């Protein structure tokens, strides 16, 4: 090869490996199948159009993500394809998550775990049997058992068990962003409740409980920063650990009227918990008093069971209601009858009932149909909820003690807060309406501190796991004293695809989506007006598209020119503006008649609906105006 040819070939190769400068996008080259209705969006695919869509139409996020060209449903319910604009939103959200997960002091390390998992580790932890029918279980051709991952505690613990052997390798915090699977009985609401979804899950491994709780706090701080950067009002609430297990748990929610969760919070002290976890500090009520007369038990047959006796007591009392449960052992055999007495306008919170100290040694507590179904059980537990008031509780205890000696001997009476908390209840943390729960240490009493409720969509969950997984999976290390001890763990999830739908639920109007700047598919859409009857004006407009883009690019949150799209489609101006409102670009810049006649462009802000006429050079200053971070409740 001639020397000049070799030089040319080398130069060409260098140019091929140079990074390309990202230019702005042009809608004429993109896939954005927007539609005026769900039917119109689905008509292109008969198999999709034949799906029963009625439940979906009730959810704004499904409707807007579908019509806005972000997603399309598969032929099976609860499974979705994410289209290019939806993928851009997803990538922006993942970028924020990656930033905060890898930043100090968290220093998370990103990895990728398999979606197809063996059943072996799940059987060791007991979750193969306990998880239930929502888990996708599959068998290979050799009849070996597998599952499609709903979560990765077992897999990552088994992995780390073979990688970590010394305290010098700790702390270790690893995370991934990947697909998860859940066999939902009734998939609905689009990405809010799908069978296949995208999650960020982090797993932490520490040398001690103290270190693990510090990691928990660091991750909580990172979650708050993520939600603040997304830009939607959010709430952090105490929560139950559920099937994941552990001893500490918090949920992270976007506030939305269509949310499946109810949060109860106190504005005075910041206490917040979901409805399942919240403690009901019930205020005394003059309208709903509980009165138990001395003769409430009546003439009781000595052979009558405690639940049946309490039914008589409730009938003869005023404002008293009761509910029945049973304690079961590991063989699912009933061992104790449980009767809960409460004020008649309240209902039992089964989760709080099961968490009472008196039930901790039992396998499970389940609801019973009536007192008759419990009549054969010799042992009985009576729970008097605090809503009945101290005077009525004392009367009930005295009457129970007066029962036949045989009946009374088999009866245990306990008191506590086991009803569902509701709006208007006193805050259990900073108020003392009556006697506070034993595990609550109230601050300065403030009777006016009441709980307020709000509907919300859960988008994240953090768990302190302790050694729940490390002990059965033999994940241990040698500590400084050269003793072999189990790793102390935490796990931390964020529903990434679910968060996209939750943002839309919280940020939309009649026209369409209102994306926060941080995760919008494009931060700015530039619409140059088409003026075919005025070629000179059209040339002037076309020539200034780059000028406008250059003025905006340094001031977008990230990405420069690549985060700006120009609507150069051959379509009417009104269609483009409606399309822009539906898609939800935070800003739309129109280069139109005002520019031709006065040198001014129009800056439309989607969030507040404002329109400003400015010189192109001023666009950057408008875009650079700081926005307040999202706040928590």
Steps between C-alpha positions, in 0.01 A plus 500: 500500500628847408606718798236763416231227490611367839486855642153552356381166638641583845337844500164351401526247779570773756197695382282189537602470866451866587180560703226664299364829621133451591272725298139586572233247404250545218151361550473407132765235565358367827231249596230686691160337439273744684122459484183680606353191669596158631307333221691698241830412669419129496329466162830439320526163676179292493637258763557791738168663420320174592637507856253595773607856578217621723697498829783691335285793390451598864869586538631826359857374473405205281287719274761774463804274462310304236366800306825691547695230316707379799373140536297235325343192663601153395246237402504376862362712784753674722791493252616811314742615234673826582530716189790742428350799683417279799852361494641853516295570813620171644865578421476846660352346814770232507768769463374675816489168685851403385632841611368464853571129542865532402572834672676522838437411774291216355747381233261247346648262243282414201466141383253282312333194649317228305122511457465121488578365847538154651258402775779367726580816694131594522426167665777559753345832606145360497371745242445237230195386698399826669505744209174376350346477151633839385841339435569375146627143545635304204653158441771421247510188281667309784215604730731719711313785671568865416327835541493832320649743749253712700795613714863396553576463871582128472703536181717790612556351846618173345725698267657710775542193723763379255668838456532649849702329775649785707378810681756694293270453196211673675282695466385375161205662322398363161201589283345435165226639277319219328179316430288325761197275466180454700201290401238761582151355527352807332764716331361850475584869483771458239851528638369545854416129534661292229622142478841608370654817640831678545650547846809634664599275786800556727634253755732597782736279700651625826702365789259598777148614572630848579675521161196360318270758658742775395483365145121503529511868594737582212273328248198683641681829441583393145136410435388843618750663261376282212139597562594866539682492166205334330296799612167356620362545857570186698458342842712262708304273734559220747391170351465127558783270391262255331639190328846659463543482877729688734429738786498850350323626190400826329295572190549787255193638327392754243182670620210427264124472534504170307758341728433157647655588837370725776760698694441658839729780607539770765609847395612585853771238551543338156365159602383307191394142442288307257156390611620148585782622722350814655416490870143600582504741791121525514355814656214459752170569330189645658302381197627140514557411867541141613289412803513157663231453771571278805254235376635493142596131521152398613440144610787312339499126466817357650562301182490811277825585324672834559425627144131411545492668841650813350233501228243523780702778665512699176124467445431629850746790474484830318743592220698175522596282202703182475682289244633145511835346407686179574863414563636215286818297536746391230270211411218755448311359798303754704626529858347818648181696452556875469228758565565867432280760670495854360284808464222428251616761244848346462635187328788267581840548339611134461863601459513686831316214670757245380787723613385515862752347740243242607491350148871503416555137597221375275526387139206702364179681590205478264146632501215278612143511374321507836516406870342164418798396287727552804287322759715185507821686587584478869746790506389855434662843463289812544637823351343822626583783264580841648207650306256362759647733765653425838172484696333256262817291474513472879134391511558235233804360682305478826207325336730248332663427832158418645439218254496138607846411634559242225422751228693782666809284546534443126455866421774759445405870481734751332463863400650697214440703185388259226247696295562675169615859543289763323521868427426703813660254741757655728862469392647207696840669505426851627150479652365319804118493465473218751761255614772474229607161358778339703767537230427868429684764700302821439671836476327816624129413507310675224134394494447692177753282314280287280575254224402597147459246221606511137484253216837412352683270258788301641814530287768378740561287807796458736553204734744427779538122471753417767606137458170367359671388177867477593452227763300248290721569195828479697615851407760567768840663549787511743481806725792685659515242777519224235160366598266385224175699514210554256482806278244762603283605207260758362308516174369810326262507204372763258232420243649675197231428241234544768650839586446617142128428526484650850657824373236521227222441753631789707592729207236532231201708393224476242748569219753231588810425703703768682844341534745636757808636324721231651340202324316649199569319171630835368520810712415739214302459182567765234216553252591703191184630333444389141430796269503352146337809347782721627829340391710786636338471846536122488869531421546742791322262741693194380831683525437589866417149624869440574527844662216414737643156577844649568345753741318224689760221501733631775208541739314171480553284808726260312570374151529835324368491144412129527226583754322730254264381229379698197154424364575514129209276397276594210199573717277789604621733775196425720567127477862551606403712800239248614748220450761686706250546785407131489863382500575745780823682407580741786563781250387573146667774296308626195681678218209661319346822377615695804855408410457601136336831588665594832795266550331336802450128570230354725607307810216275631540350848296180535490504882337839550362565150687831465607640165781753466612690192877537510807542283671171417801610705279521814377140478789364700434725799136389513598135485771546763256634760535263798203287599427399858576135582205277578412492867388215721182500707 
